[in-house]
């Protein structure tokens, strides 16, 4: 029984599919909130929620190690939300997202 428990505990790290996501934000007077998701092993996504009275023009930069960064530009209308995703060629180990938003 002890061997069985030891094997199960040893396999526990293999079941973790999530990867860490770091977000660096630069919000110039925009009331914006975000939620990140580890959608798949090679896909990262972020949901942008605009709580302000004006629309926001955002540039989202996804970085995954040595691969070329993926840039997405999106307009988030006032009091609405938008989903932004990026697919990479390799499995994501750590995803870094830079969020730069300005009022429109």
C-alpha positions in Angstrom: 0.0 0.0 0.0 2.9 2.4 0.8 4.4 1.7 -2.6 1.1 2.4 -4.3 0.8 5.8 -2.5 4.4 6.7 -3.3 3.9 6.0 -7.0 0.7 8.1 -7.1 2.5 11.0 -5.3 5.4 10.7 -7.8 3.1 11.0 -10.7 1.2 14.0 -9.3 3.5 16.7 -11.0 2.9 15.1 -14.4 -0.8 15.9 -14.1 -0.3 19.6 -13.8 -1.1 21.2 -17.2 -1.2 24.8 -16.2 1.7 27.2 -16.9 2.4 30.5 -15.2 1.3 33.7 -16.8 2.8 37.1 -16.0 1.1 40.3 -17.1 2.7 43.7 -17.4 0.1 46.4 -17.8 0.2 50.0 -18.9 -3.2 51.5 -18.7 -3.3 55.3 -19.5 -6.4 56.4 -17.8 -8.5 53.4 -18.9 -10.7 51.6 -16.4 -9.7 48.1 -17.6 -9.5 44.7 -15.9 -8.2 41.4 -17.2 -8.4 37.7 -16.7 -5.8 35.3 -18.1 -6.4 31.7 -19.1 -4.1 28.8 -20.0 -6.4 27.6 -22.7 -4.3 24.8 -24.1 -0.6 23.7 -24.0 0.2 26.0 -26.9 -2.6 28.6 -26.6 -2.8 31.5 -24.2 -5.7 33.9 -23.8 -6.7 37.0 -22.0 -10.1 38.6 -21.5 -10.2 42.4 -21.3 -13.1 44.0 -19.4 -13.6 47.8 -20.0 -15.5 49.3 -17.0 -15.1 52.9 -18.2 -17.2 55.3 -20.2 -14.9 55.5 -23.2 -13.7 52.8 -25.6 -10.1 51.6 -25.2 -7.6 50.8 -27.9 -5.3 48.0 -26.7 -2.1 46.3 -27.9 -1.5 42.9 -26.4 1.9 41.3 -26.8 2.2 37.5 -26.1 5.7 36.2 -25.5 6.8 32.6 -25.0 10.5 32.1 -24.7 12.5 32.1 -27.9 9.6 32.3 -30.3 8.6 35.5 -32.1 6.2 37.5 -30.0 2.5 37.6 -31.1 1.0 41.0 -31.3 -2.8 41.5 -31.2 -4.5 44.9 -31.5 -8.1 45.1 -30.2 -10.6 47.8 -29.5 -12.7 47.3 -26.3 -15.9 49.3 -26.4 -17.1 51.0 -23.2 -18.7 48.6 -20.6 -17.9 45.5 -22.8 -15.3 42.8 -22.9 -13.1 41.2 -25.6 -11.2 37.9 -25.7 -7.7 37.9 -27.2 -5.8 34.7 -27.9 -2.4 33.6 -29.3 -1.3 30.2 -30.6 2.4 29.2 -30.5 4.4 26.6 -32.3 5.8 25.1 -29.1 4.4 24.2 -25.8 4.1 27.1 -23.4 6.4 26.9 -20.4 5.8 30.5 -19.1 3.7 33.0 -20.9 4.4 36.8 -20.6 1.8 39.2 -21.7 2.3 43.0 -22.1 -0.9 45.0 -22.1 -0.8 48.6 -23.4 -4.2 50.4 -23.5 -5.2 54.0 -24.3 -8.5 55.8 -24.4 -9.9 56.2 -27.9 
